Amino acid sequence: MTEESDDSTPRPARGSRTGLKATGTRKAAAKSARSRSREFAVQALYQHLVGRNDAASIDAFTRGLAGFHKADAVHYDALLHGCVEQAGELDALIVPLLDRKLEEISPIEHAVMWIGAYEFMHCADVPWRVVLNECIELAKEFGGTDGHKYVNAVLNGLAPRLRGAEVEADKASGKAR
């Protein structure tokens, strides 16, 4: 099965390209330890947002899940505990960029936006575009049908505020969207 590209040369269909599922998300084998840590963090933050469970209980449960040993546990810890501890600050950054009330946002998209905002603020070693792309992938994998578009719009609006110099440098070099 092939798809036509812009230059009319056949290319493998989306699902058959190396490392991608039919949905366009990455196969588990193609994921880095950091990507896996974000996946576990979004699930843990969902438990916090929906079940109001405390971070310590969620952490203990999550570490027992299959595949956790392949995740970057340090990055997972930073995301889970950092997002829970800074929830008010993260929401204050996100809310002005929303077109509806925060309570109307899916808990998955809310958790993904927390992760993006947290990484923009505290993980300077991760380029802003990587943060954005990873969050889009999380929203595609765990969120609603078009949730990734909403996450993209909000985090793209937040990036210049939290990573202004980096975003401007990308614009100057022609890399920014």
SVG drawing of the C-alpha trace seen along z (x, -y; Angstrom):
<svg xmlns="http://www.w3.org/2000/svg" viewBox="-17 -37 37 42">
<polyline fill="none" stroke="black" stroke-width="0.4" points="0.0,0.0 1.4,-3.4 0.5,-7.0 1.4,-9.6 3.7,-12.4 3.7,-15.9 6.3,-15.0 4.1,-12.0 6.6,-9.4 5.1,-6.5 5.9,-6.3 4.9,-3.8 1.4,-4.3 1.4,-6.1 1.0,-2.9 3.9,-1.1 6.5,-3.8 9.1,-2.8 8.1,-3.6 4.6,-4.8 1.2,-3.3 -1.7,-3.8 -2.8,-6.7 0.5,-8.5 1.6,-8.0 4.9,-6.3 5.2,-2.6 6.3,-1.6 9.7,-0.3 10.4,-3.7 9.9,-5.7 12.6,-7.2 12.8,-6.8 11.8,-10.5 8.8,-10.0 7.7,-7.0 8.1,-9.1 5.7,-11.7 3.2,-8.9 3.3,-7.7 3.1,-11.3 0.0,-12.1 -1.7,-9.0 -0.7,-9.9 -1.8,-13.5 -5.1,-12.3 -5.6,-10.3 -4.8,-13.5 -7.2,-15.7 -10.1,-13.2 -9.7,-11.1 -8.2,-13.9 -5.6,-11.3 -2.5,-12.5 0.8,-12.5 2.4,-9.9 -0.4,-7.4 -0.4,-7.9 3.4,-7.6 3.4,-4.3 0.7,-2.9 2.3,-4.1 5.7,-2.7 4.1,0.7 2.7,0.5 4.1,2.7 6.8,0.9 7.7,-1.7 11.2,-0.4 11.8,-1.6 10.8,-5.2 13.1,-8.0 12.0,-7.8 13.7,-11.1 11.9,-13.0 8.6,-11.3 9.1,-12.4 9.8,-16.0 6.7,-16.0 4.3,-14.4 5.4,-16.2 6.2,-19.4 2.9,-19.7 0.9,-18.8 2.8,-21.2 2.6,-24.0 -0.9,-23.3 -2.1,-26.8 0.8,-28.5 0.5,-26.3 -3.2,-26.9 -2.6,-30.6 -0.4,-30.4 -2.8,-28.2 -6.1,-29.9 -5.6,-33.1 -5.0,-31.0 -8.2,-29.0 -11.4,-29.7 -13.5,-28.1 -13.5,-27.5 -10.7,-25.3 -13.3,-23.0 -14.5,-22.3 -11.1,-21.1 -10.6,-17.3 -8.5,-16.1 -6.1,-14.5 -5.6,-17.7 -5.3,-19.6 -2.6,-17.2 -0.7,-17.4 -0.8,-21.2 0.5,-21.1 3.4,-18.9 4.1,-21.3 4.0,-24.4 6.1,-22.7 8.8,-21.6 8.9,-25.1 9.5,-26.5 11.8,-23.9 13.4,-21.8 15.7,-24.1 17.7,-21.1 14.6,-20.1 14.1,-22.4 10.7,-24.1 9.9,-22.4 10.5,-19.0 8.3,-19.8 5.6,-20.9 5.9,-17.9 5.9,-15.5 2.8,-17.1 1.0,-16.8 1.9,-13.1 0.6,-12.6 -2.7,-14.3 -3.0,-12.2 -2.4,-9.0 -4.5,-9.6 -6.8,-12.5 -9.9,-13.1 -10.0,-13.1 -8.9,-16.7 -7.5,-17.4 -3.9,-17.5 -4.9,-20.6 -6.1,-22.4 -3.0,-21.4 -0.8,-22.6 -2.6,-26.0 -2.3,-26.6 1.3,-25.5 2.3,-27.4 0.8,-30.5 2.6,-29.8 6.1,-29.1 7.0,-32.7 6.2,-33.8 8.2,-31.1 10.9,-30.4 10.9,-33.7 14.6,-33.8 14.5,-30.2 11.4,-30.8 12.8,-34.0 16.0,-32.3 14.0,-29.6 12.0,-32.3 15.3,-34.1 16.7,-30.8 13.5,-29.9 12.6,-26.9 9.5,-28.3 6.0,-27.7"/>
</svg>
